[in-house]
Amino acid sequence: MREIKKIVIAGAGTMGSSMGQTFAKFGYDVVLYDIFPAALEKAKNLITLNQKTEVSEGIVTQAESDALLKRISYTGEMEAFKTADFVVEAVLEKMDVKHKFWEEASRLVGEDVVLASNTSGLSITKIAEVIHKPERFGGMHWINPPHIIRLIEVIQGEKTSDEAAGVIRDLALKVEKKPVIVKDAPGFALNRIQLAILRECLHIVDTGIASPEAVDDVMKYGLGLRYACLGPFEVCDLGGLDIFNNIASYLFADLCDKKEPFGMLADRASKGQFGVKNGAGFYDYSDGKDEAKIQYRDEMFTKLAKCLYE
Ligand SMILES: NC(=O)c1ccc[n+]([C@@H]2O[C@H](COP(=O)([O-])OP(=O)(O)OC[C@H]3O[C@@H](n4cnc5c(N)ncnc54)[C@H](O)[C@@H]3O)[C@@H](O)[C@H]2O)c1
């Protein structure tokens, strides 16, 4: 497979822009491709904001940050894929959109170029159905915000070769991430866990057990601290398997097992309240509260990452 110098990212949204910033930090030339010029402009602003935080937190110097920004270019032209050494796609999470994109892009890139999708949980095997030379295609699932969070799930679909999965894993290691290999099950591992938590949180609010603010506090001041440094199986070992087995024996039957989105999530989403990206979600993000929240998150995550990994 080809040596990777130039990485083209499709979709310059929340994920694509931050992934681009990460690759650029480690010396890769990055091209961000999007069909909407406004998305490219927004990506530039987001990367600049992220860089400000990284400089103020002492993660990079001003000079390093300036050099990083120069390694990123922005385009609306598919031509960019012709010279890519690696392609990662972060377009809308819809199978038809991903299919339309890959059908065209996979025929433009060189045949020795590894291709990856950042899908949150769509089937890699299914996306691969339209891809030219599908054995070089796999999942590279980054976690938001990608320039801070270390985990990357590497997903091997039915046709993904060991070599292609290896290239994705090695690239993750080169940008100082923690890759884990996961099977191509819906939601992979992370989103199965995350959505199981979200479903129970919605249920707790829906049935009046606790308010949304109280649920957020339970995570932030209780479980969050624990899970920042220990996995659930390690937590069980420390608490005692007898204790957890006993709790599971009366609690599992009472936990939510709804099959469709419901409660506050479904209500807000149907009203177009999508969160920081458009000013309102579960909380209000008008009048600059959106940027303040992103900055708060990045500062806190960066501090935590320093404690945990350095
Ligand atoms: N947001 C998250 O927390 C998160 C985490 C991990 C993975 N993901 C996955 O990453 C992908 C992108 O998510 P996001 O949150 O960045 O979405 P987003 O809506 O912020 O960005 C998607 C971008 O793709 C662009 N786009 C749409 N169709 C396109 C096309 N045909 N060609 C090029 N660009 C196109 C849009 O203009 C937009 O800028 C999705 O598959 C999503 O499931 C998201």
The ligand as an SDF file (V2000), in Angstrom:
LIG
                    3D

 44 48  0  0  0  0  0  0  0  0999 V2000
  -20.6440   14.0280   15.5630 N   0  0  0  0  0  0  0  0  0  0  0  0
  -20.1690   12.9840   16.2300 C   0  0  0  0  0  0  0  0  0  0  0  0
  -20.1240   12.9610   17.4680 O   0  0  0  0  0  0  0  0  0  0  0  0
  -19.6190   11.8030   15.4660 C   0  0  0  0  0  0  0  0  0  0  0  0
  -18.7310   10.9240   16.1170 C   0  0  0  0  0  0  0  0  0  0  0  0
  -18.1760    9.8580   15.4000 C   0  0  0  0  0  0  0  0  0  0  0  0
  -18.5440    9.6490   14.0780 C   0  0  0  0  0  0  0  0  0  0  0  0
  -19.4240   10.5180   13.4750 N   0  0  0  0  0  0  0  0  0  0  0  0
  -19.7630   10.2470   12.0710 C   0  0  0  0  0  0  0  0  0  0  0  0
  -18.9910   11.1080   11.2450 O   0  0  0  0  0  0  0  0  0  0  0  0
  -19.7430   11.4520   10.0790 C   0  0  0  0  0  0  0  0  0  0  0  0
  -19.8850   12.9570   10.0020 C   0  0  0  0  0  0  0  0  0  0  0  0
  -20.5120   13.4160   11.1830 O   0  0  0  0  0  0  0  0  0  0  0  0
  -20.4510   14.9480   11.6190 P   0  0  0  0  0  0  0  0  0  0  0  0
  -20.9460   14.9990   13.0170 O   0  0  0  0  0  0  0  0  0  0  0  0
  -19.1390   15.5270   11.2750 O   0  0  0  0  0  0  0  0  0  0  0  0
  -21.5820   15.5410   10.6520 O   0  0  0  0  0  0  0  0  0  0  0  0
  -21.7660   17.0410   10.1520 P   0  0  0  0  0  0  0  0  0  0  0  0
  -23.1920   17.1510    9.7520 O   0  0  0  0  0  0  0  0  0  0  0  0
  -21.1950   18.0070   11.1060 O   0  0  0  0  0  0  0  0  0  0  0  0
  -20.8410   17.0790    8.8320 O   0  0  0  0  0  0  0  0  0  0  0  0
  -21.1180   16.3370    7.6800 C   0  0  0  0  0  0  0  0  0  0  0  0
  -20.5500   17.1110    6.5110 C   0  0  0  0  0  0  0  0  0  0  0  0
  -20.6550   16.3290    5.3370 O   0  0  0  0  0  0  0  0  0  0  0  0
  -20.9660   17.1980    4.2590 C   0  0  0  0  0  0  0  0  0  0  0  0
  -21.5110   16.4010    3.1760 N   0  0  0  0  0  0  0  0  0  0  0  0
  -22.7120   15.8730    3.0370 C   0  0  0  0  0  0  0  0  0  0  0  0
  -22.7850   15.1620    1.8820 N   0  0  0  0  0  0  0  0  0  0  0  0
  -21.5660   15.2190    1.3230 C   0  0  0  0  0  0  0  0  0  0  0  0
  -20.9940   14.6850    0.1490 C   0  0  0  0  0  0  0  0  0  0  0  0
  -21.6940   13.9250   -0.6760 N   0  0  0  0  0  0  0  0  0  0  0  0
  -19.7080   14.9630   -0.0980 N   0  0  0  0  0  0  0  0  0  0  0  0
  -18.9890   15.7280    0.7470 C   0  0  0  0  0  0  0  0  0  0  0  0
  -19.4720   16.2730    1.8680 N   0  0  0  0  0  0  0  0  0  0  0  0
  -20.7530   16.0150    2.1360 C   0  0  0  0  0  0  0  0  0  0  0  0
  -21.9020   18.2170    4.8450 C   0  0  0  0  0  0  0  0  0  0  0  0
  -21.9200   19.4060    4.0860 O   0  0  0  0  0  0  0  0  0  0  0  0
  -21.2930   18.4300    6.2250 C   0  0  0  0  0  0  0  0  0  0  0  0
  -20.3660   19.5050    6.2220 O   0  0  0  0  0  0  0  0  0  0  0  0
  -21.0610   10.6990   10.1780 C   0  0  0  0  0  0  0  0  0  0  0  0
  -20.9480    9.4750    9.5310 O   0  0  0  0  0  0  0  0  0  0  0  0
  -21.2090   10.5170   11.6770 C   0  0  0  0  0  0  0  0  0  0  0  0
  -22.0460    9.4450   12.0310 O   0  0  0  0  0  0  0  0  0  0  0  0
  -19.9610   11.5790   14.1290 C   0  0  0  0  0  0  0  0  0  0  0  0
  1  2  1  0
  2  3  2  0
  2  4  1  0
  4  5  1  0
  4 44  2  0
  5  6  2  0
  6  7  1  0
  7  8  2  0
  8  9  1  0
  8 44  1  0
  9 10  1  0
  9 42  1  0
 10 11  1  0
 11 12  1  0
 11 40  1  0
 12 13  1  0
 13 14  1  0
 14 15  2  0
 14 16  1  0
 14 17  1  0
 17 18  1  0
 18 19  2  0
 18 20  1  0
 18 21  1  0
 21 22  1  0
 22 23  1  0
 23 24  1  0
 23 38  1  0
 24 25  1  0
 25 26  1  0
 25 36  1  0
 26 27  1  0
 26 35  1  0
 27 28  2  0
 28 29  1  0
 29 30  1  0
 29 35  2  0
 30 31  1  0
 30 32  2  0
 32 33  1  0
 33 34  2  0
 34 35  1  0
 36 37  1  0
 36 38  1  0
 38 39  1  0
 40 41  1  0
 40 42  1  0
 42 43  1  0
M  CHG  2   8   1  16  -1
M  END
$$$$
